[in-house]
Amino acid sequence: MATMDDVSKEAHVSRGTVSNYINGKPVKADNVEKIKKAIEKLDYVPNASAQSLKRNRSDYVVFIIPRVNTPFFSQLTNDIQLALREMNLKMILCVSESEAQKEMIYIQMAKSQKVAGIITISYSDIEDLVPADIPLVALEKQVSNFFPLIISDNFRGGQIAAQKLVEGNSSKLLYIAQKPEYEAGANRRKGFVDYCERNQISYQTFFSKNKKMPQQDFQEFIEENLENQHFKYDGVFCETDEFAFSFWGALKEQGIKVPQDVQVIGFDGIRVFPRQEPILASIKQPTNLIAKFAVEYLMNLIDSGHERNEEFEPLVLPVSYIPGKSVR
């Protein structure tokens, strides 16, 4: 296994110059090229533990996410990892299942491991749990004004969904979500309601309280709103793609055709496979931009020493509409 001394000899530079390069300190451009070539030739891997001790922090970033077994969270996790890799950082993935106790454990772990920072989608109150010396970037829900927040334009997404349903000749709209309602979902609903009320479109909202089996609630709701075997609503917007597919399935079980009888639009817009033909119409979140800016903000906090004396305005990223077979 190659050592720093081997790289020094191969590149014809001092060991100190190689050390400076590896630890991110200024090195002359011509020496940088020599060191890069030597490292590649020798397949040299720097000692991460030693570097961490020198910098008093590791090269790891904790990413706390509610779950990873959905296309959206899976894609976001992948994009975060790629963005961190570009900055020579590594990711520790922590799945919280939206439980405050688990988030607390992960934050304590981050503190003890002296991680470079935290990126989190947290629905709990964790502001007082985050050590002052650990940079943090929040996604979807604000932790504090003193931590950057990156969100998709959920309000605009709700407006677009309602507009597209109306353009497809739906006149009785329905918004479907889950209780308890989280911040991003609430803004999607508000955008949907805003469009309907401004344009005098009939609408209703329905919240499932069954976290594990919402489809059972969907079935009951559909049955309660059948009039002569016709569903009372002809356009449905769901707070997530997962809900949209579930509701679509519940409609199908009642013999209600999508999109002929009812149009359905979801939210997230992530394909399971890159070349997958869009089946469900959806409002797409820009996971690549979310990841890019999350890591950029984190790096800025790391470089600045992260003194909590600056308040951040939320960074709101644009969403887009993806047509699919669930709309006319």
C-alpha positions in Angstrom: 0.0 0.0 0.0 1.4 3.4 -1.1 2.3 6.0 1.5 2.6 9.7 1.5 6.4 9.3 1.2 5.9 7.2 -1.9 3.7 10.0 -3.5 6.4 12.6 -2.5 9.1 10.6 -4.3 7.0 9.9 -7.4 5.9 13.5 -7.7 9.4 14.9 -6.9 8.0 17.3 -4.3 8.4 17.4 -0.5 6.3 15.4 1.8 5.0 18.6 3.3 3.7 19.7 -0.1 1.9 16.4 -0.5 0.4 16.8 3.0 -0.7 20.4 2.2 -2.4 19.2 -1.0 -4.2 16.3 0.8 -5.4 18.6 3.6 -6.7 21.3 1.3 -4.0 23.9 1.9 -2.6 26.1 -1.0 -0.2 24.3 -3.3 1.5 25.6 -6.5 -0.5 24.6 -9.6 2.4 22.7 -11.2 2.9 20.7 -8.0 -0.8 20.0 -7.9 -0.7 18.3 -11.3 2.4 16.2 -10.2 0.8 15.1 -7.0 -2.5 14.2 -8.8 -0.6 12.0 -11.3 1.4 10.3 -8.6 -1.6 9.6 -6.5 -3.4 8.1 -9.5 -0.4 6.0 -10.5 0.2 4.7 -7.0 -3.5 4.3 -6.2 -2.8 6.2 -2.9 -5.6 6.4 -0.4 -5.1 9.2 2.3 -5.5 8.2 5.9 -8.9 9.7 6.6 -8.7 9.2 10.4 -5.4 11.1 10.6 -6.8 13.9 8.5 -9.8 14.1 10.7 -7.7 14.4 13.9 -5.7 17.3 12.3 -8.8 19.2 11.3 -10.8 18.2 14.5 -13.6 17.0 12.3 -14.3 14.0 10.0 -15.1 14.0 6.3 -18.6 12.6 7.0 -21.9 14.3 6.7 -25.0 12.9 8.5 -28.1 12.9 6.3 -31.2 12.4 8.3 -34.2 11.4 6.3 -37.7 10.1 7.4 -37.4 7.0 5.2 -35.6 5.8 2.1 -38.1 3.3 0.6 -39.9 5.7 -1.8 -38.7 6.9 -5.2 -38.5 10.5 -4.0 -36.4 9.9 -0.9 -34.3 7.3 -2.7 -33.5 9.7 -5.5 -32.8 12.6 -3.1 -30.4 10.3 -1.1 -28.6 9.4 -4.3 -28.3 13.1 -5.4 -27.1 14.2 -1.9 -24.4 11.5 -2.0 -23.2 12.5 -5.4 -23.1 16.2 -4.5 -21.1 15.3 -1.3 -18.7 13.2 -3.3 -17.9 16.2 -5.5 -16.7 17.9 -2.3 -14.7 14.9 -1.1 -17.2 14.3 1.7 -18.9 11.0 2.6 -22.5 10.4 3.7 -23.8 8.7 6.8 -27.4 7.8 6.1 -29.8 7.9 9.1 -33.5 6.9 8.7 -35.6 8.5 11.4 -39.0 7.2 10.5 -40.2 10.7 11.5 -39.5 9.8 15.2 -38.1 12.5 17.3 -36.2 10.1 19.6 -34.3 8.6 16.6 -33.4 12.0 15.3 -32.0 12.9 18.8 -29.9 9.8 18.8 -28.5 10.6 15.3 -27.7 14.2 16.3 -25.8 12.9 19.4 -23.9 10.5 17.2 -23.0 13.3 14.8 -21.7 15.3 17.8 -19.6 12.4 19.2 -18.1 11.6 15.8 -17.3 15.3 15.1 -18.9 15.1 11.7 -18.4 17.9 9.1 -22.1 18.7 9.2 -25.8 17.6 9.1 -28.4 17.7 6.3 -31.8 16.9 7.6 -35.4 16.4 6.7 -36.8 16.7 10.2 -40.4 17.1 11.3 -39.4 17.4 15.0 -38.2 20.3 17.1 -34.5 19.8 17.1 -33.1 23.3 17.2 -31.8 23.0 20.8 -30.3 19.5 20.1 -27.9 20.6 17.4 -24.4 21.4 18.9 -23.3 25.0 18.2 -20.2 23.8 16.4 -22.0 21.5 13.8 -23.2 23.2 10.6 -26.7 22.1 9.6 -28.9 22.5 6.5 -32.6 21.8 6.7 -34.8 20.5 3.8 -38.6 20.9 3.6 -39.1 22.1 7.2 -37.4 24.9 9.0 -35.3 24.0 12.0 -34.4 27.6 12.9 -33.8 30.9 11.1 -30.2 30.4 11.9 -30.0 27.3 9.7 -30.4 27.4 6.0 -33.6 25.9 4.6 -34.1 24.6 1.1 -37.6 23.8 -0.2 -39.4 23.1 -3.4 -42.1 25.7 -4.3 -44.9 23.6 -2.8 -47.5 26.4 -3.0 -46.9 26.9 -6.7 -47.0 23.1 -7.2 -50.5 23.0 -5.7 -51.6 25.8 -8.0 -50.2 24.1 -11.1 -51.9 20.8 -10.2 -55.3 22.4 -9.8 -54.8 24.3 -13.1 -53.9 21.2 -15.0 -57.0 19.3 -13.7 -59.2 22.2 -14.8 -57.5 22.3 -18.2 -58.4 18.6 -18.5 -62.1 19.5 -18.1 -62.4 18.6 -14.4 -64.8 20.8 -12.5 -65.2 19.1 -9.1 -61.7 18.8 -7.5 -60.4 16.9 -4.5 -57.2 17.2 -2.5 -56.0 14.2 -0.6 -53.3 14.1 2.1 -52.4 12.5 5.4 -52.8 13.7 9.0 -50.9 15.0 10.8 -50.2 17.5 8.0 -46.5 18.5 7.6 -45.3 21.9 6.4 -44.5 21.1 2.8 -47.8 19.3 2.3 -49.8 22.1 3.9 -48.3 24.5 1.4 -49.3 22.2 -1.5 -52.8 22.2 -0.2 -52.8 26.0 0.2 -51.7 26.5 -3.4 -54.4 24.1 -4.6 -57.1 25.9 -2.6 -55.8 29.3 -3.7 -56.2 28.4 -7.4 -59.7 26.9 -6.8 -61.0 29.8 -4.8 -59.6 32.5 -7.2 -61.1 30.7 -10.2 -64.4 29.7 -8.4 -63.7 26.0 -8.8 -65.6 23.5 -6.6 -63.2 21.6 -4.4 -63.0 19.4 -1.3 -60.2 18.1 0.9 -59.8 14.7 2.5 -57.2 13.6 5.0 -56.4 10.0 5.8 -55.5 9.3 9.4 -54.3 5.7 8.7 -50.5 5.9 8.3 -49.9 2.3 7.5 -53.0 1.5 5.4 -54.4 4.7 3.8 -55.9 2.7 1.0 -58.6 1.5 3.4 -59.6 5.1 4.1 -59.6 5.8 0.4 -61.9 2.9 -0.3 -64.4 4.1 2.4 -64.2 7.7 1.1 -64.9 6.6 -2.5 -67.8 4.4 -1.4 -69.3 7.3 0.6 -69.1 9.6 -2.4 -70.6 7.4 -5.1 -73.7 8.8 -6.8 -75.3 6.2 -9.1 -71.9 4.4 -9.4 -70.2 7.7 -10.4 -67.6 9.2 -8.2 -68.6 12.7 -7.0 -65.2 14.2 -8.0 -63.6 14.2 -11.4 -60.2 15.6 -10.6 -57.8 14.6 -7.8 -54.6 16.1 -6.5 -52.6 14.0 -3.9 -49.8 15.4 -1.7 -47.4 12.6 -2.9 -47.1 10.2 -5.8 -47.4 7.4 -3.3 -50.8 8.6 -2.3 -51.8 9.2 -5.9 -51.0 5.6 -7.0 -52.9 4.3 -3.9 -55.9 6.4 -4.7 -55.8 5.4 -8.3 -55.8 1.8 -7.2 -58.8 2.4 -5.0 -60.7 4.0 -7.8 -59.9 1.1 -10.1 -61.4 -1.4 -7.5 -64.7 0.5 -7.7 -64.7 0.3 -11.5 -63.9 4.0 -11.9 -61.6 4.7 -14.9 -58.6 7.0 -14.8 -58.4 9.4 -16.6 -61.7 9.0 -18.4 -63.8 9.4 -15.3 -61.3 10.9 -12.9 -58.0 12.6 -13.5 -55.3 12.1 -10.9 -52.1 14.2 -10.3 -49.4 13.4 -7.7 -46.4 15.3 -6.3 -42.7 14.4 -6.5 -42.4 13.3 -10.1 -39.6 10.7 -9.6 -39.2 7.8 -12.1 -38.2 4.4 -10.8 -36.1 3.9 -13.9 -34.4 6.7 -15.9 -36.2 5.8 -19.2 -39.5 5.0 -17.6 -42.4 6.4 -19.5 -44.4 8.7 -17.2 -47.6 6.9 -16.0 -48.8 9.3 -13.3 -49.1 13.0 -14.0 -47.1 14.7 -11.2 -45.5 17.9 -9.9 -41.7 17.2 -10.0 -39.4 18.3 -7.3 -35.8 19.2 -8.5 -33.9 16.7 -6.3 -30.6 17.5 -8.1 -30.9 21.2 -7.3 -32.0 20.4 -3.7 -28.9 18.3 -3.3 -26.6 20.8 -5.0 -27.6 23.8 -2.9 -27.8 21.8 0.3 -24.2 20.8 -0.1 -23.1 24.3 -1.2 -24.8 25.9 1.8 -23.2 23.3 4.1 -19.7 23.9 2.6 -20.2 27.7 3.1 -21.1 27.1 6.8 -18.1 24.8 7.3 -15.7 27.3 5.7 -17.1 30.3 7.7 -16.9 28.5 11.0 -20.7 28.5 11.3 -21.3 31.2 13.9 -25.0 31.4 14.5 -25.4 35.2 14.1 -26.8 35.3 10.6 -30.4 34.6 9.8 -31.2 32.8 6.5 -34.1 33.3 4.1 -35.5 30.0 2.8 -34.2 29.0 -0.7 -37.3 28.1 -2.7 -36.6 26.0 -5.8 -39.0 25.8 -8.8 -41.1 22.8 -9.5 -42.3 21.5 -12.9 -45.3 19.6 -14.3 -44.9 16.1 -15.8 -47.9 15.0 -17.9 -48.9 11.3 -17.7 -51.5 8.7 -18.5 -53.6 9.7 -15.4 -54.8 13.0 -17.0 -56.7 13.7 -20.1 
